[in-house]
C-alpha cells in the first residue's frame, strides 16, 4: 500500500503505522487460528492392506488391518457400552465386520473381478493402538494386470490413508491411497514414488508441531539483533540468505536422522522422540524471547531438526517400508516433506518481510506469538509425558 503524505508533518507516517498495525493484528488472528487447530498432535490415521498373489496359480491372499476405534465408528463393537472392546465382542461382530470391510475393496485381474473371502480374524497392536486384522484369500483370473479399488473410511474421514503393499509376479508395489486417489492400476515405481511424495507433503501440513517449530524459526528471519533488541533487516537479500540458512540447516538435520532411522542404523523409541519434539517447540519459542539467542536460528534449526527427523522416520516406518522399495519410499517421502516445508516458507516470508520494520511486529507480535506457541508446546509435552 503506497501512502502519499499530505497535511501536517508526520501525518503520513501515522497512516503507515496504523496500516502496519492492522497487518499485525491480522497476524495475531491467523496465529490464534493456527493454535486453535493445533491443540492435538498429529496422527497418521491409516489402515493397512498387504495383498499377495501366489506365483504359478490363480490364488490371492491378503492381510487387512483397521484401527479398533475407526471400525467401531462404522460397525458398533462395544455391545455393553463400557468403553472397552473385548475379544468376545469382536467375535460376536465378526459377520458384520466382514460384510462391512469386504464390500469396500475390489480387486481385478485382466478386467475380471477377483473373489475375496475372510477366513480368520485377529488382533494386532501398533504404535497408535489396537487393530482388527482380517485375513483373506481368493482367486483371480489367470492373466492380465492387477487393479485395486479401495473405499474404506474415505467417505467418512478425509484425513484417512490406506497403506497398501501389493506383491505380484515377483515385484513389490508400495503405495498410499487417499480419498482423492482411491484406485491403483499402474504397476510402476513412479506411481509408488509419487504416492510417498504426497504423504510427505501431507504429513508436514498436518504435523502441527513440525509447522510450529518451522514458524518459530521464521518469525525472526526478517529481523536482526542489535544491542539485545530486534530491528528490521536491511534488505531482501539479507532476509533471503538468512532464511535459506535456517531452512537448509533444518532440512539437512532431519534428512540425516530420517535416513539413519529408516536404514535401522539408529532407531530411538517413538514416545521419547514425540516428547522431545514437543520440547523442541517449547524451547524454540522461549529462544525467540532473547534476540541474541534467536539470531542463531540456523543452529537451533539444525540441533532440533535432528530430533524432528526421527519423528518423520516413525511416520515413514508406519507406512510399511520394505527393503525392496526402501529407496523409492525414503526419497519420495523426504522430497514431499521438503515441498510442504517450502510452501510454508513461500507463503509466510513475504508477509514477515512486509512488516519487519513495524514496531508492533518487533516488540509485541514476535514475543507474544512465540510465548503462545511455547505454551501450546508445553501442553503437547505434558500430554505426551
C-alpha positions, 0 to 999 in steps of 0.5 A, spaced: 500 500 500 503 506 497 501 512 502 502 519 499 503 524 505 499 530 505 497 535 511 501 536 517 508 533 518 508 526 520 501 525 518 503 520 513 507 516 517 501 515 522 497 512 516 503 507 515 503 505 522 496 504 523 496 500 516 502 496 519 498 495 525 492 492 522 497 487 518 499 485 525 493 484 528 491 480 522 497 476 524 495 475 531 488 472 528 491 467 523 496 465 529 490 464 534 487 460 528 493 456 527 493 454 535 486 453 535 487 447 530 493 445 533 491 443 540 492 435 538 498 432 535 498 429 529 496 422 527 497 418 521 490 415 521 491 409 516 489 402 515 493 397 512 492 392 506 498 387 504 495 383 498 499 377 495 498 373 489 501 366 489 506 365 483 504 359 478 496 359 480 490 363 480 490 364 488 490 371 492 491 372 499 491 378 503 492 381 510 487 387 512 488 391 518 483 397 521 484 401 527 479 398 533 476 405 534 475 407 526 471 400 525 467 401 531 465 408 528 462 404 522 460 397 525 458 398 533 463 393 537 462 395 544 455 391 545 455 393 553 457 400 552 463 400 557 468 403 553 472 397 552 472 392 546 473 385 548 475 379 544 468 376 545 465 382 542 469 382 536 467 375 535 460 376 536 461 382 530 465 378 526 459 377 520 458 384 520 465 386 520 466 382 514 460 384 510 462 391 512 470 391 510 469 386 504 464 390 500 469 396 500 475 393 496 475 390 489 480 387 486 481 385 478 485 381 474 485 382 466 478 386 467 475 380 471 473 381 478 477 377 483 473 373 489 475 375 496 473 371 502 475 372 510 477 366 513 480 368 520 480 374 524 485 377 529 488 382 533 494 386 532 497 392 536 501 398 533 504 404 535 497 408 535 493 402 538 489 396 537 487 393 530 482 388 527 486 384 522 482 380 517 485 375 513 483 373 506 484 369 500 481 368 493 482 367 486 483 371 480 483 370 473 489 367 470 492 373 466 492 380 465 494 386 470 492 387 477 487 393 479 485 395 486 479 399 488 479 401 495 473 405 499 474 404 506 473 410 511 474 415 505 467 417 505 467 418 512 474 421 514 478 425 509 484 425 513 484 417 512 490 413 508 490 406 506 497 403 506 497 398 501 503 393 499 501 389 493 506 383 491 505 380 484 509 376 479 515 377 483 515 385 484 513 389 490 508 395 489 508 400 495 503 405 495 498 410 499 491 411 497 487 417 499 480 419 498 482 423 492 486 417 489 482 411 491 484 406 485 491 403 483 492 400 476 499 402 474 504 397 476 510 402 476 515 405 481 513 412 479 506 411 481 509 408 488 514 414 488 509 419 487 504 416 492 510 417 498 511 424 495 504 426 497 504 423 504 510 427 505 507 433 503 501 431 507 504 429 513 508 436 514 501 440 513 498 436 518 504 435 523 502 441 527 508 441 531 513 440 525 509 447 522 510 450 529 517 449 530 518 451 522 514 458 524 518 459 530 524 459 526 521 464 521 518 469 525 525 472 526 528 471 519 526 478 517 529 481 523 536 482 526 539 483 533 542 489 535 544 491 542 539 485 545 533 488 541 530 486 534 530 491 528 528 490 521 533 487 516 536 491 511 534 488 505 531 482 501 537 479 500 539 479 507 532 476 509 533 471 503 540 468 505 538 468 512 532 464 511 535 459 506 540 458 512 535 456 517 531 452 512 537 448 509 540 447 516 533 444 518 532 440 512 539 437 512 538 435 520 532 431 519 534 428 512 540 425 516 536 422 522 530 420 517 535 416 513 539 413 519 532 411 522 529 408 516 536 404 514 535 401 522 542 404 523 539 408 529 532 407 531 530 411 538 523 409 541 517 413 538 514 416 545 521 419 547 522 422 540 514 425 540 516 428 547 522 431 545 519 434 539 514 437 543 520 440 547 523 442 541 517 447 540 517 449 547 524 451 547 524 454 540 519 459 542 522 461 549 529 462 544 525 467 540 524 471 547 532 473 547 534 476 540 541 474 541 539 467 542 534 467 536 539 470 531 542 463 531 536 460 528 540 456 523 543 452 529 537 451 533 534 449 526 539 444 525 540 441 533 532 440 533 531 438 526 535 432 528 530 430 533 524 432 528 527 427 523 526 421 527 519 423 528 518 423 520 522 416 520 516 413 525 511 416 520 515 413 514 516 406 518 508 406 519 507 406 512 510 399 511 517 400 508 520 394 505 527 393 503 525 392 496 522 399 495 526 402 501 529 407 496 523 409 492 519 410 499 525 414 503 526 419 497 519 420 495 517 421 502 523 426 504 522 430 497 514 431 499 516 433 506 521 438 503 515 441 498 510 442 504 516 445 508 517 450 502 510 452 501 510 454 508 516 458 507 513 461 500 507 463 503 509 466 510 516 470 508 513 475 504 508 477 509 514 477 515 518 481 510 512 486 509 512 488 516 519 487 519 520 494 520 513 495 524 514 496 531 508 492 533 511 486 529 518 487 533 516 488 540 509 485 541 507 480 535 514 476 535 514 475 543 507 474 544 506 469 538 512 465 540 510 465 548 503 462 545 506 457 541 511 455 547 505 454 551 501 450 546 508 446 546 508 445 553 501 442 553 503 437 547 509 435 552 505 434 558 500 430 554 505 426 551 509 425 558 
